[in-house]
Structures are given as C-alpha cells and as structure tokens.
Amino acid sequence: MASNVNPTVRRRRLGQELRKLREQKNMTAEEVAERLLVSQSKISRLENGRRSISQRDVRDLCGVYEVEDQRVVDSLMEMARDSRQQGWWHTFGDIPYSVYIGLETDAESLRVYEPQIVTGLLQTPAYAEALVHGALPETSAAEIGKRVGVRMRRQERITDERNPLRLWVVLDEAALHRVVGSRLVMREQLEHLLALSELPHVTVQVLPFEVGAHPGLNGQYAILEFADAADSSVVYLEGVTSDLYLEKAQDVQKYAVMYEHLRAQSLNVEASRQLIDRMAKGYAE
C-alpha cells in the first residue's frame, strides 16, 4: 500500500538508481547540471536522497541518460511519486532529524554507541523530557513535548512483534552516572533499560571507565542496516546544527570495525546488566 511507503528510503533508492544511470553514460554531475540548466548541487542532492525528486526531474534525467526502456522510466516515476508522500513523523511538524527517522523506521538493525546518555530508543518519557530541557534550555514546553512524542513513537519499532528492530547498544559508563532529571528519574530509567535488555532482539553493553582510551572517543554514532540488499548501510553522526550521513562502503566499514572494538572492550551482556542493576539500586538509596 502506498500509505506504508517510507518516503525517505524511496528517495534514497531512487537517487541510487539515477546515479547508476549517470555513471553508465560516463557523465559527471556537472555535465548533467549543464544539460538541464540547474545547479550541480541539485543533481548531487537528488542522487543522495536528501531532496524530494519530482516526476518531472525523473523524466528530464531519463531523457539526458537516453533511457529507452519504458518499464524502467515507469518504475522510476512511481518511486518519485511515492517519495513525495509524508511519513508518520510529518504529523509532528518540522523535525530537525527527519531524514534519520525515515532511515531508522525502515532499518532492519541498528548499532549505536552512546558516550554520554542512554540512547533515545531506550529512554523513558521522564528521562527524555529532562534531557531535551537540559540540552536545549531555551526550548518551549510545546517543542519539548513534540520532541518527546516523536521519541516515544520511534520506540514502537522496539516492541513491534511483527518486525522488531534488532538493536545493539554500547553505552559508556558515564551514561549511567550522569544524573538526568533526578535520582528518581535515573532509577526508573535504568530499570527500564534493564527490562528492555531482556528482549531477544535488544543487546546492551556497558563500556567501563577502566578501559581508558578507546575508538569511540570522537563521539556518538549509529550504523543502520536494511533488509533490502539494494539499500546500503548508513553511518549517522549527529551534529548540533546539521547531521552527517556516510554511505561509502569504506566509511561504513571503518565505523563497523570501530564498533567491533567497542563491543570487545565492553562488559559482556550479563556483567553489563549487573552494573546497571547496581546503579539503579544506588539511585533508590
């Protein structure tokens, strides 16, 4: 059904197909832009899936690439039409990381390293509210409520019985010690974290302080993987004013290797649960 189409993923797939057609013609993005009297940056944005693609764009590009198979043109036009639909997150209004949400919604598995906080998919509402308020102190109550609402909606992938997200999280021990909200909020958060870590598709490991320097010192990142072989893995790096998405195979591989080192240096699953449990009980004292 068209209503279930993920527009972010459709744009990404369509962009990949258009890039392939361009490369088959041995044309550069600059040459295509010159032919269509548009900017080179527009062609790049269309190909990386960061910009909506109209059916007219597809028609013009297929003309430049001399695509003669009408079935190919029709398929690309359908993808363009689907890519302009709105995902569930659009009902919340303007969301700064909507591209990421679209990718996460369609991902089959997600590996996350968090150096400072409990990752969003495992947060309680109270923890999430206190976190947004502390990180963005000038944000209105309405905006905080919207951000928390989006976060809770994203978490439905964790409890989706038909298609649960396979989640692996490495948390720096600092996330357990940083008191977000209050000691009561932290106790509830860590108890919630423990409960979710019992799910068969959720793995939580804690990276202890005693490890010292490690490959994750540059900050948080996530690796998204997809069931469809046509969708390459993506590394997501969150920024203050803009985010970065890495899709080149060598970049993804580098972060994947880093993640394996982080998992190897972390406490095993049972030892991680024991530490989280001790910390939760400590907040109750």
C-alpha positions in Angstrom: 0.0 0.0 0.0 1.3 3.4 -0.9 0.5 4.7 2.6 3.0 2.4 4.1 5.8 3.5 1.8 8.8 5.1 3.5 9.4 8.3 1.5 13.0 8.7 2.9 14.0 5.2 1.8 12.2 5.6 -1.6 14.2 8.8 -2.2 17.4 7.1 -1.3 16.7 4.1 -3.6 15.7 6.4 -6.5 18.8 8.5 -6.0 21.0 5.4 -6.2 19.2 4.3 -9.5 19.7 7.8 -11.0 23.4 7.8 -10.1 23.8 4.4 -11.7 22.2 5.7 -14.9 24.5 8.7 -14.9 27.6 6.6 -14.4 26.6 4.2 -17.1 26.6 7.2 -19.5 30.0 8.2 -18.1 28.7 11.7 -17.3 29.6 13.9 -14.4 27.1 15.6 -12.2 28.4 18.9 -13.6 27.7 17.8 -17.2 24.2 16.7 -16.3 23.5 20.0 -14.5 24.7 21.9 -17.5 22.4 20.0 -19.8 19.4 20.6 -17.6 20.3 24.2 -16.7 20.3 23.5 -13.0 23.0 23.6 -10.3 25.4 20.8 -9.8 24.4 20.7 -6.1 20.8 19.9 -7.1 21.9 16.8 -9.0 24.0 15.7 -6.0 21.1 16.2 -3.6 18.8 14.2 -5.9 21.3 11.4 -6.0 22.0 11.2 -2.3 18.3 11.2 -1.5 18.4 14.4 0.6 15.9 16.2 -1.7 12.5 15.3 -2.9 12.5 14.1 -6.5 9.6 15.2 -8.8 8.4 13.1 -11.6 9.5 15.9 -13.9 13.0 15.6 -12.6 12.9 11.9 -13.3 11.6 12.5 -16.8 14.3 15.1 -17.6 17.1 12.9 -16.2 15.9 9.8 -18.1 15.9 12.0 -21.3 19.5 13.0 -20.6 20.5 9.4 -19.9 18.7 8.2 -23.1 16.7 5.6 -21.2 14.7 3.7 -23.9 13.1 1.0 -21.7 9.7 2.5 -20.8 9.4 0.0 -17.9 12.5 1.5 -16.3 11.1 5.0 -16.7 7.7 4.0 -15.3 9.3 2.3 -12.3 11.4 5.4 -11.6 8.4 7.7 -12.0 6.5 5.5 -9.5 9.3 5.7 -7.0 9.4 9.5 -7.4 5.6 9.7 -6.7 6.0 7.5 -3.6 9.0 9.5 -2.4 6.9 12.6 -2.1 4.4 11.1 0.4 4.7 12.0 4.0 6.0 9.7 6.7 4.4 9.3 10.1 6.8 11.8 11.6 5.5 14.7 9.5 2.3 14.8 11.7 4.6 16.2 14.4 5.5 19.2 12.2 9.1 20.3 11.5 11.5 17.7 12.9 15.3 18.6 12.6 16.4 14.9 12.1 13.6 13.7 9.9 15.9 12.1 7.4 17.4 9.9 10.2 13.9 9.0 11.5 13.0 7.8 8.0 16.0 5.6 7.8 15.6 4.2 11.3 11.9 3.5 10.6 12.9 1.2 7.7 16.1 -0.3 9.2 16.4 -3.9 10.0 19.2 -3.5 12.5 20.8 -0.6 14.3 24.1 -0.5 16.2 24.6 2.5 18.4 27.5 3.9 20.5 26.5 6.5 23.1 29.2 8.2 25.2 27.1 10.4 27.4 23.4 9.4 27.6 21.0 6.5 27.3 20.2 6.2 23.7 16.8 7.6 22.5 15.1 4.3 21.6 15.6 3.1 25.2 14.6 6.3 27.1 11.7 6.8 29.4 9.4 9.8 28.8 10.7 11.5 32.0 14.3 11.0 31.1 13.7 12.2 27.5 11.9 15.3 28.7 14.6 16.2 31.2 17.3 15.5 28.6 15.7 17.8 26.0 15.1 20.5 28.6 18.8 20.4 29.7 20.3 20.1 26.3 18.1 22.9 24.8 17.3 25.2 27.7 15.6 27.8 25.6 13.2 25.3 24.0 9.4 25.9 24.7 7.4 23.4 26.6 5.4 22.7 23.5 8.5 21.9 21.5 9.9 19.7 24.3 6.6 17.8 24.3 6.8 17.3 20.5 10.3 16.0 20.6 9.5 13.6 23.4 6.4 12.5 21.5 8.5 11.7 18.4 11.0 9.8 20.5 8.2 7.7 22.1 6.7 7.0 18.6 10.1 5.9 17.3 10.3 3.3 20.2 7.4 1.4 18.7 9.9 -0.4 16.5 11.4 -2.0 19.6 8.1 -3.5 20.6 6.8 -4.3 17.1 6.0 -8.0 17.3 5.9 -8.4 13.5 9.0 -6.5 12.6 11.1 -5.6 15.7 14.3 -3.6 15.2 17.4 -5.5 16.0 19.2 -3.1 18.4 22.7 -3.3 19.8 23.8 -0.5 22.1 27.2 0.2 23.6 26.8 2.7 26.4 29.7 4.4 28.0 29.6 4.0 31.8 29.3 7.8 32.0 25.7 7.5 30.8 24.8 5.6 34.0 26.4 8.1 36.3 25.1 11.3 34.6 22.0 12.3 36.6 19.4 13.5 34.1 16.3 14.9 35.7 16.7 13.5 39.2 17.8 10.3 41.0 14.2 9.0 40.8 14.2 9.6 37.0 17.5 7.8 36.8 16.3 4.9 38.8 13.3 4.5 36.6 15.4 4.9 33.5 17.9 2.2 34.5 15.2 -0.2 35.5 13.6 0.4 32.1 16.9 -0.2 30.4 17.3 -3.5 32.2 13.8 -4.6 31.2 14.4 -3.8 27.5 17.8 -5.5 27.6 16.0 -8.8 28.3 14.3 -8.7 24.9 15.8 -11.2 22.5 16.4 -8.5 19.8 17.9 -5.9 22.1 21.5 -6.1 23.4 23.1 -3.6 25.8 26.7 -3.5 26.8 28.4 -1.0 29.1 31.9 0.3 28.2 33.6 0.7 31.7 35.7 3.7 32.7 38.7 1.4 33.3 39.1 0.8 29.6 40.6 4.2 29.2 41.2 5.5 25.7 39.0 3.7 23.1 37.8 4.0 19.4 34.6 5.8 20.5 36.3 8.9 22.0 35.3 11.0 18.9 31.6 10.8 19.9 28.2 9.1 19.3 27.4 7.3 16.1 24.9 4.8 14.7 25.1 2.2 11.9 21.9 1.4 10.2 21.4 -1.7 8.1 18.5 -2.7 5.9 16.8 -5.9 4.8 16.7 -5.0 1.1 20.1 -5.6 -0.5 19.5 -2.6 -2.7 19.8 -0.3 0.4 23.4 0.2 1.5 24.2 0.6 5.2 24.5 4.1 6.6 26.6 5.7 9.4 24.8 8.5 11.1 26.7 11.2 13.0 24.5 13.7 14.9 25.6 17.3 14.9 24.4 20.5 16.7 23.3 22.3 13.6 23.5 19.6 10.9 23.9 15.9 10.7 26.2 13.7 8.6 25.3 10.5 6.7 28.1 8.3 5.5 27.2 5.8 2.8 30.5 4.9 1.1 31.4 1.3 1.7 34.9 2.1 3.0 33.5 4.7 5.5 30.8 2.3 6.8 33.4 -0.5 7.1 35.7 1.8 9.2 32.9 2.5 11.7 31.9 -1.1 11.7 35.4 -2.2 12.7 35.4 0.6 15.4 32.2 -0.8 16.7 33.6 -4.3 17.0 36.5 -3.0 19.1 34.0 -1.2 21.3 31.9 -4.3 21.8 35.0 -6.3 22.6 36.2 -3.8 25.2 32.8 -3.6 26.8 31.5 -5.7 29.7 29.6 -8.8 28.5 25.8 -8.7 28.5 25.4 -10.2 31.9 28.1 -8.1 33.6 26.5 -5.0 32.0 23.1 -5.9 33.4 24.6 -6.4 36.9 26.3 -3.0 36.7 23.1 -1.3 35.5 21.2 -3.0 38.3 23.6 -1.9 41.0 23.5 1.7 39.7 19.6 1.6 39.7 19.5 0.4 43.3 22.1 3.1 44.2 19.7 5.8 42.9 17.0 4.3 45.2 19.1 4.9 48.3 
